[in-house]
């Protein structure tokens, strides 16, 4: 069993979202020491923090999400998220980027603005480890 650093999940829990602490811990275990992972649906980055924190040195997490405001219920955003104030209508994307940077994992995370059905365009079948 993988030893989970206390700060990996604690950092993720600072970001609002629906992923439970138990699921964050499990994602960390599954991603531990992998060199490449793909997350479909990243929203504000809560689970992205747990996954990216677990990756091997030099590992990369590709986060796929459309991040378009019209896909989300405005009530799912916090007041300080400034929902609807971005001209590009991508509030969640800007929040995601801010969170990833604040958590110190931006060097491991590559966001792809796309729908889940576009995923095969980006990866070879054998290139994804998690």
C-alpha positions as CSV (number, residue, x, y, z in Angstrom):
1,X,0.0,0.0,0.0
2,X,1.2,3.5,-0.9
3,X,2.0,5.9,1.9
4,X,0.0,9.1,1.2
5,X,1.8,12.3,2.2
6,X,-0.6,14.2,4.5
7,X,-0.2,17.4,2.4
8,X,-1.3,15.9,-0.9
9,X,-4.9,15.2,0.1
10,X,-5.0,18.2,2.4
11,X,-4.1,20.5,-0.5
12,X,-6.8,19.0,-2.7
13,X,-9.4,19.4,0.0
14,X,-8.8,23.1,0.0
15,X,-10.4,23.3,-3.5
16,X,-14.2,23.1,-3.6
17,X,-15.6,20.1,-5.3
18,X,-17.5,16.8,-4.9
19,X,-14.5,14.3,-4.7
20,X,-14.4,12.9,-1.2
21,X,-11.3,12.6,0.9
22,X,-11.4,8.8,0.5
23,X,-11.6,9.1,-3.3
24,X,-8.8,11.6,-3.3
25,X,-6.7,9.1,-1.3
26,X,-7.5,6.3,-3.7
27,X,-6.7,8.4,-6.8
28,X,-3.4,9.2,-5.2
29,X,-2.7,5.5,-4.7
30,X,-3.6,4.6,-8.3
31,X,-1.5,7.4,-9.7
32,X,1.5,6.8,-7.5
33,X,4.8,6.8,-9.5
34,X,3.1,6.7,-12.8
35,X,4.7,8.8,-15.6
36,X,1.5,9.8,-17.4
37,X,-2.1,10.1,-16.4
38,X,-5.3,11.4,-18.0
39,X,-8.2,12.9,-16.1
40,X,-11.4,13.5,-17.9
41,X,-13.4,16.1,-16.2
42,X,-11.2,18.3,-14.0
43,X,-13.5,21.3,-13.2
44,X,-11.7,23.3,-10.5
45,X,-8.8,20.8,-10.1
46,X,-9.6,19.1,-6.8
47,X,-8.8,15.6,-7.9
48,X,-6.1,16.9,-10.3
49,X,-4.1,18.0,-7.3
50,X,-4.2,14.5,-5.7
51,X,-3.3,12.7,-9.0
52,X,-0.5,15.1,-10.0
53,X,1.0,15.0,-6.6
54,X,1.4,11.3,-6.8
55,X,3.0,11.1,-10.2
56,X,6.7,10.2,-10.6
57,X,9.3,12.9,-11.0
58,X,8.8,14.3,-14.6
59,X,5.3,12.7,-14.8
60,X,2.5,14.6,-16.5
61,X,-1.2,14.7,-15.9
62,X,-3.4,15.7,-18.9
63,X,-6.7,17.2,-17.8
64,X,-9.5,17.2,-20.3
65,X,-12.5,19.4,-19.8
66,X,-14.4,21.9,-21.9
67,X,-14.5,24.3,-19.0
68,X,-17.3,26.3,-20.6
69,X,-19.5,28.3,-18.2
70,X,-22.8,27.2,-19.9
71,X,-22.1,23.6,-18.8
72,X,-22.1,24.4,-15.1
73,X,-24.8,25.6,-12.7
74,X,-23.8,29.1,-11.6
75,X,-24.7,28.0,-8.0
76,X,-21.8,25.5,-8.1
77,X,-19.3,28.4,-8.0
78,X,-18.1,30.2,-4.9
79,X,-18.6,33.9,-4.6
80,X,-14.9,34.6,-4.9
81,X,-14.8,32.6,-8.2
82,X,-16.3,35.6,-10.0
83,X,-18.6,33.5,-12.2
84,X,-19.6,35.1,-15.4
85,X,-17.0,37.9,-15.2
86,X,-14.6,36.3,-17.7
87,X,-15.2,37.5,-21.3
88,X,-14.3,34.1,-22.7
89,X,-17.0,32.4,-20.6
90,X,-14.5,30.0,-19.1
91,X,-14.7,30.8,-15.4
92,X,-13.9,27.2,-14.3
93,X,-10.8,27.1,-16.5
94,X,-9.4,30.2,-14.9
95,X,-10.1,28.8,-11.5
96,X,-8.5,25.5,-12.4
97,X,-5.3,27.2,-13.6
98,X,-5.2,29.4,-10.5
99,X,-5.7,26.3,-8.2
100,X,-3.1,24.2,-10.0
101,X,-0.5,27.0,-9.7
102,X,-1.3,27.8,-6.1
103,X,-0.9,24.1,-5.2
104,X,2.6,24.1,-6.9
105,X,1.8,21.4,-9.4
106,X,1.5,23.5,-12.6
107,X,4.7,22.0,-13.9
108,X,3.0,18.5,-14.0
109,X,-0.4,19.5,-15.4
110,X,-1.3,20.0,-19.0
111,X,-4.9,21.2,-19.5
112,X,-6.6,20.3,-22.8
113,X,-9.8,22.2,-23.5
114,X,-11.8,19.5,-25.2
115,X,-14.8,17.2,-24.7
116,X,-14.3,13.6,-23.4
117,X,-15.1,12.1,-26.8
118,X,-12.1,13.9,-28.2
119,X,-9.7,12.0,-26.0
120,X,-8.6,9.4,-28.5
121,X,-7.3,12.1,-30.8
122,X,-4.6,13.0,-28.2
123,X,-3.2,9.7,-27.0
124,X,-2.0,6.4,-28.3
125,X,-3.8,3.4,-26.8
126,X,-0.6,2.3,-24.9
127,X,0.6,5.7,-23.9
128,X,-1.7,6.2,-20.9
129,X,-0.7,4.6,-17.6
130,X,-3.6,5.9,-15.5
